[in-house]
Amino acid sequence: MSGRIPEEFISDLLSRVDIVGVIDRRVTLKKSGREYSACCPFHSEKTPSFTVSPQKQFYHCFGCGAHGTAISFLMEFERLSFPEAIEELAREVGLSLPEAVTKPAFNEGAGPQADTEQLYALLERVNRFYQSALRKHPEKNKAVEYLKNRGISGQTAALYELGYAPSDWDSLNREFGANPQDRKNLINLGLCKHSNGNRPYDLMRDRIIFPIRNHRGKTIGFGARTLGDEQPKYLNSPESTVFKKGQELYGLHQIKSQRLSQQSILVVEGYMDVIALAQHGVPNATAALGTAFTEQHFSLLLRHTRNIVFCFDGDRAGRQAAWRAVENCLPRFRDGISLKFIFLPEGEDPDSYIRRFGQQGMEQLIDQSIPLSKFVIQHLMEQSPGSGMESKIEFVRLAKPIVQALEEESTFRALLIQELCKITGRKAEEFGANAPVSTQRKSKNYQGKRPTLSPVRSAITLLLHYPHLAHEDFIDLPPNSSEIAGVQLLSDIIDLVRTHPQITTAGILEHWRDTPTGNQLATLVKQDLHLGEQEVLAEFRGSLKKIGQQNLEGRMEELLNKSRYSSLNTEEKKELLQLLALNA
């Protein structure tokens, strides 16, 4: 683990973090007994084998073997470095990083993370270059006039960091190409391309630039719009190591940075929609980046709001886009979340609508938005028109996967089924109301019984599952017992828990991160103990007693062996007699 981040801070952080919440905001979890399950986000599967334990603060996939703590999950799922995962978790629980954790500690190092930081740094410099060009470049006037004609003020342009890409073919290469690594990275990021003559040229030229920041505030890419009607009208920088379109939303950074006390977030389709809405008093808008609204987008929004309003064109394409959004949201939809839909009049988009009707007109449209339940039923009726038997059969066929995508225990699901039954006259079971919940897949070796463990491994396993056992008064490891394999580790875990009383299972695992010991501990954590509270204490006490007995027998055997080949001294004879008496 990083020496720059105090162990006390990591322990405190993990004691505050709920791994179920961390993962559920990114992957759909369903309650399964005392644990939670899902299809694994790290490999393709149809039957859930990924489990999350709130008690252990640990996840494990029986399919691919992925496992770890909340820190490990963020590192794997969001491709974060260890310090970045710590920073993200601290932000989620409102914990301030220690002053000693300086920015260089997050940026230093070699390897892939260092390469990623180089890309972020270059993208930030390119961002500043484009912004400077909007203020100072000889061609700036046509870009400024374009924004003025669209009603965008300097204040709004500054808030969204709008820039201008000069019409020159190689502006970026001339500005940053002196450094060979920067020149290479401009190509890797897709901001420059090679021509047939192998001379790099800029992807974006003579366009308004929209910097894209991720949810952590780092510049990850750019959107661009022509100043006229040339095609393509909009361009996005391509996906890269740091830019995944299906995982980020334009404008969300501005919503966060302004600390808006909005009750909802409005999802629209374009950069200019977001900016025009902000210009006219509706600053809580965000947009997907040239792709359909994904489950990852939904998860990202759920970190900031439970009230989401989608705004689409009212034509066929707009309604299809809205339905794709519904399909991607349903698996993560929970009671307490509000999804609503706006369909604009023909020929209007959010940009044109708010310029025509103003803030009041847009807010009135939001107030009249269609709830999710109503939109789902409307869609089903449109897809199965008529009132005959064939229409009802089609209606049920289309409705069933929608119902099954929802959390089984949710009130929304129950009420939706009631409404569907009322419309069709069919029974709830036909919509999958009693569909069996997928049970957790056990490992191949699981036979319903715990594997036999040595006393030391048993004690360590119990401590990992129940760290509070380290505070029991009866713990007294015998002298010289450290010679027994694993006892030194057992002693180290006891000392760690006693030094950090609030430490969790996850905290213990993080203490030995990226070590062979850490891998061994993770294997023990995966085991199900199937013990009640009273049984846990008795089992732990029994394991320690067996360790003492094992230590006694080992020393006795050692003295007996010595006596066969040489004479024992007075102290050794006395010790052997005592051991034989104890073992009688």
Beta strands, then each sheet from edge to edge (+ up, - down):
strand 1: 30-32
strand 2: 35-38
strand 3: 50-53
strand 4: 58-61
strand 5: 67-68
strand 6: 163-165
strand 7: 192-194
strand 8: 200-202
strand 9: 207-213
strand 10: 219-226
strand 11: 234-236
strand 12: 265-268
strand 13: 285-287
strand 14: 307-313
strand 15: 338-344
strand 16: 370-371
sheet 1: 1+ 2- 3+ 4- 5+
sheet 2: 6+ 9- 10+ 11-
sheet 3: 7+ 8-
sheet 4: 13+ 12+ 14+ 15+ 16-
end
